[in-house]
Amino acid sequence: MNTANGRLARRLGLVDATAIGLGSMLGAGVFAAFAPAAAAAGSGLLLALVLAAFVAYCNASASAQLAAVYPASGGTYVYGRERLGEWWGFTAGWGFVVGKTASCAAMALTFAAYAAPGWERPAAVLAVVALTVVNLLGVTRTATVTKILLAIVLVVLIAVIVVSTVDGEPARLGEPWFDGGVLGVLQAAGLLFFAFAGYARIATLGEEVRRPGRTIPLAILGALAVAVVIYLLVGIALLMALGPQRLAATGAPLAEALASAGVPGWPARVGAAAASLGALLALIAGVGRTTFAMAGNRDLPTVLDAVHPRLKVPHRAEIAVGVLVCVIVSTVDIRGAIGFSSFGVLVYYAIANAAAYTQPPAVRKWPRALNVAGLAGCVLLAATLPWQSVLAGLAVFAVGLAGRAIVLRTRR
């Protein structure tokens, strides 16, 4: 078992854990993922959304079942080690840390693009520093700030849904469904999966949740259910307001949907900024906890395996993640990293489904068929992502696995 297990304080209840998961899912993905999905599938993005939601449900049930038995920091990194072996655990953890560190940078730059155009890099760095400090103050501070940002996002999304539905044209929903063919729908599902991946944050914080055997499954599935309903309503509203072609061409679909109804687009920009901050806050926390867990097993530098004696947070891991993200946003623009991040997360959940499949009947809460479907869905969506994303993802995994092999040989 992870050496870090049991050293963090259990301070999160059901509401806090659900808010963190929902705040992660209703992040910048809802403001950014619909346009590339429409470009791939046209109005077939609704079918792609249902497919992505089904795969997400399979993954969520696997994560919930595993987290109830292994309520430790690290999520699938821990589950893979315990059920499949160290290499599978490392693969999951490496994909999560690298992919989600890129997502942190993308979320920071997305926030800055909405909140401080023209000053994007300094604003992104300031956002990362501020949210890293919030995380360092304790997990309850993380949950409180997440709930505030989530409330802002929900108000904006509800406004977009209402305005776009009232002013939109239902006939646009009947425009060609398979503009990009079956491959286009699968690509769109893979891109939209990026927006569902936030429930992993609940599992990675498993060591800080009260009554984890009950709280984590309820929080994961509850957050996912709310997110699915909201995403479906937003997708329908955007198609009614803009149609698939106009939706595919815009860089700010929710703002344009409001503008098409004669409403100023600034509320959508405020919502996008808040959503980006909410996702970034939970991402930094999740990546920090996984880094902490990997360091405890010597899969990352052991200097990161430390808990603050008073605040009970993995402060060195959190600071390391914050510094790395600041370096990335200061030098590289990776707001287009949705496909790369999706590939890493799909591999992460494929391993989660495989790990859940091996659990004995005594601890099983869902049938193995869901694990098989989830594993197959993850592999299919990962393989049909844009080829650039697939190649980048494979290269990152190759570097990580080769590096671990070299380190292990050196230790021997």
DAHU-V508500 format. One record per residue. PHI is phi as a letter, one per 40 degrees, with the letter a starting at -180 (999 if undefined). BURIAL is 1 if it has 24 or more other C-alpha atoms within 12 Angstrom, else 0. Layout:
phi:PHI burial:BURIAL
phi:PHI burial:BURIAL
This chain:
phi:999 burial:1
phi:d burial:1
phi:c burial:0
phi:c burial:1
phi:d burial:1
phi:g burial:0
phi:c burial:1
phi:c burial:1
phi:c burial:1
phi:c burial:1
phi:b burial:1
phi:c burial:1
phi:c burial:1
phi:c burial:1
phi:c burial:1
phi:c burial:1
phi:c burial:1
phi:c burial:1
phi:c burial:1
phi:c burial:1
phi:c burial:1
phi:c burial:1
phi:c burial:1
phi:c burial:1
phi:c burial:1
phi:c burial:1
phi:c burial:1
phi:c burial:1
phi:d burial:1
phi:c burial:1
phi:c burial:1
phi:b burial:1
phi:c burial:1
phi:c burial:1
phi:c burial:1
phi:c burial:1
phi:c burial:1
phi:c burial:1
phi:c burial:1
phi:c burial:1
phi:b burial:1
phi:g burial:1
phi:c burial:1
phi:c burial:1
phi:c burial:1
phi:c burial:1
phi:c burial:1
phi:c burial:1
phi:c burial:1
phi:c burial:1
phi:c burial:1
phi:c burial:1
phi:c burial:1
phi:c burial:1
phi:c burial:1
phi:c burial:1
phi:c burial:1
phi:d burial:1
phi:c burial:1
phi:c burial:1
phi:c burial:1
phi:c burial:1
phi:c burial:1
phi:c burial:1
phi:c burial:1
phi:c burial:1
phi:c burial:1
phi:c burial:1
phi:c burial:1
phi:b burial:1
phi:c burial:1
phi:b burial:1
phi:c burial:1
phi:h burial:1
phi:f burial:1
phi:c burial:1
phi:d burial:1
phi:c burial:1
phi:c burial:1
phi:c burial:1
phi:c burial:1
phi:c burial:1
phi:b burial:1
phi:b burial:1
phi:h burial:0
phi:c burial:1
phi:c burial:1
phi:c burial:1
phi:c burial:1
phi:c burial:1
phi:d burial:1
phi:c burial:1
phi:c burial:1
phi:c burial:1
phi:c burial:1
phi:c burial:1
phi:c burial:1
phi:c burial:1
phi:c burial:1
phi:c burial:1
phi:c burial:1
phi:c burial:1
phi:c burial:1
phi:d burial:1
phi:c burial:1
phi:c burial:1
phi:c burial:1
phi:c burial:1
phi:c burial:1
phi:c burial:1
phi:d burial:1
phi:c burial:1
phi:c burial:1
phi:c burial:1
phi:c burial:1
phi:a burial:0
phi:d burial:0
phi:g burial:0
phi:b burial:0
phi:c burial:1
phi:c burial:1
phi:c burial:1
phi:c burial:1
phi:c burial:1
phi:c burial:1
phi:c burial:1
phi:c burial:1
phi:c burial:1
phi:c burial:1
phi:c burial:1
phi:c burial:1
phi:c burial:1
phi:c burial:1
phi:d burial:1
phi:c burial:1
phi:c burial:1
phi:c burial:1
phi:h burial:1
phi:c burial:1
phi:c burial:1
phi:c burial:1
phi:d burial:1
phi:c burial:1
phi:c burial:1
phi:c burial:1
phi:c burial:1
phi:c burial:1
phi:c burial:1
phi:c burial:1
phi:c burial:1
phi:c burial:1
phi:c burial:1
phi:c burial:1
phi:c burial:1
phi:c burial:0
phi:c burial:1
phi:c burial:1
phi:c burial:1
phi:c burial:1
phi:c burial:1
phi:c burial:1
phi:c burial:1
phi:c burial:1
phi:c burial:1
phi:c burial:1
phi:c burial:0
phi:c burial:0
phi:c burial:1
phi:b burial:0
phi:d burial:0
phi:c burial:0
phi:c burial:1
phi:c burial:1
phi:c burial:0
phi:c burial:0
phi:d burial:0
phi:c burial:1
phi:b burial:1
phi:d burial:0
phi:b burial:1
phi:g burial:0
phi:c burial:0
phi:c burial:1
phi:c burial:1
phi:c burial:1
phi:c burial:1
phi:c burial:1
phi:c burial:1
phi:c burial:1
phi:c burial:1
phi:c burial:1
phi:c burial:1
phi:c burial:1
phi:d burial:1
phi:c burial:1
phi:c burial:1
phi:c burial:1
phi:c burial:1
phi:c burial:1
phi:c burial:1
phi:c burial:1
phi:c burial:1
phi:c burial:1
phi:c burial:1
phi:c burial:1
phi:d burial:1
phi:c burial:1
phi:b burial:1
phi:b burial:1
phi:c burial:1
phi:f burial:0
phi:d burial:1
phi:d burial:1
phi:c burial:1
phi:c burial:1
phi:c burial:1
phi:d burial:1
phi:c burial:1
phi:c burial:1
phi:c burial:1
phi:c burial:1
phi:c burial:1
phi:c burial:1
phi:c burial:1
phi:c burial:1
phi:c burial:1
phi:c burial:1
phi:c burial:1
phi:c burial:1
phi:c burial:1
phi:c burial:1
phi:c burial:1
phi:c burial:1
phi:c burial:1
phi:c burial:1
phi:c burial:1
phi:c burial:1
phi:c burial:1
phi:c burial:1
phi:c burial:1
phi:c burial:1
phi:b burial:1
phi:g burial:1
phi:c burial:1
phi:c burial:1
phi:c burial:1
phi:c burial:1
phi:c burial:1
phi:c burial:0
phi:c burial:1
phi:c burial:1
phi:b burial:1
phi:c burial:1
phi:c burial:1
phi:c burial:1
phi:c burial:1
phi:c burial:1
phi:c burial:1
phi:c burial:1
phi:c burial:1
phi:c burial:1
phi:g burial:0
phi:b burial:0
phi:d burial:0
phi:c burial:1
phi:c burial:0
phi:d burial:1
phi:c burial:1
phi:c burial:1
phi:c burial:1
phi:c burial:1
phi:c burial:1
phi:c burial:1
phi:c burial:1
phi:c burial:1
phi:c burial:1
phi:c burial:1
phi:c burial:1
phi:c burial:1
phi:c burial:1
phi:d burial:1
phi:c burial:1
phi:c burial:1
phi:d burial:1
phi:c burial:1
phi:c burial:1
phi:c burial:1
phi:c burial:1
phi:c burial:1
phi:c burial:1
phi:d burial:1
phi:d burial:1
phi:c burial:1
phi:c burial:1
phi:c burial:1
phi:c burial:1
phi:b burial:1
phi:g burial:0
phi:c burial:1
phi:b burial:1
phi:d burial:0
phi:c burial:0
phi:c burial:0
phi:c burial:1
phi:c burial:1
phi:a burial:1
phi:b burial:1
phi:c burial:0
phi:c burial:0
phi:c burial:0
phi:c burial:0
phi:f burial:1
phi:b burial:1
phi:c burial:1
phi:c burial:1
phi:c burial:1
phi:c burial:1
phi:c burial:1
phi:c burial:1
phi:c burial:1
phi:c burial:1
phi:c burial:1
phi:c burial:1
phi:c burial:1
phi:c burial:1
phi:c burial:1
phi:c burial:1
phi:c burial:1
phi:c burial:1
phi:c burial:1
phi:b burial:0
phi:b burial:0
phi:b burial:1
phi:b burial:1
phi:c burial:1
phi:c burial:1
phi:c burial:1
phi:d burial:1
phi:c burial:1
phi:c burial:1
phi:c burial:1
phi:c burial:1
phi:c burial:1
phi:c burial:1
phi:c burial:1
phi:c burial:1
phi:c burial:1
phi:d burial:1
phi:c burial:1
phi:d burial:1
phi:c burial:1
phi:c burial:1
phi:c burial:1
phi:c burial:1
phi:c burial:1
phi:c burial:1
phi:c burial:1
phi:c burial:1
phi:c burial:1
phi:c burial:0
phi:d burial:0
phi:c burial:0
phi:b burial:0
phi:c burial:1
phi:b burial:1
phi:b burial:1
phi:c burial:0
phi:c burial:1
phi:d burial:0
phi:c burial:1
phi:c burial:1
phi:c burial:1
phi:c burial:1
phi:c burial:1
phi:c burial:1
phi:c burial:1
phi:c burial:1
phi:c burial:1
phi:c burial:1
phi:c burial:1
phi:c burial:1
phi:c burial:1
phi:c burial:1
phi:b burial:1
phi:c burial:1
phi:d burial:1
phi:d burial:0
phi:c burial:0
phi:c burial:1
phi:c burial:1
phi:c burial:0
phi:c burial:1
phi:c burial:1
phi:c burial:1
phi:c burial:0
phi:c burial:1
phi:c burial:1
phi:c burial:0
phi:c burial:0
phi:c burial:1
phi:c burial:1
phi:c burial:0
phi:c burial:0
phi:c burial:1
phi:c burial:0
phi:c burial:0
phi:c burial:0
phi:c burial:0
phi:c burial:0
phi:c burial:0
phi:c burial:0
phi:c burial:0
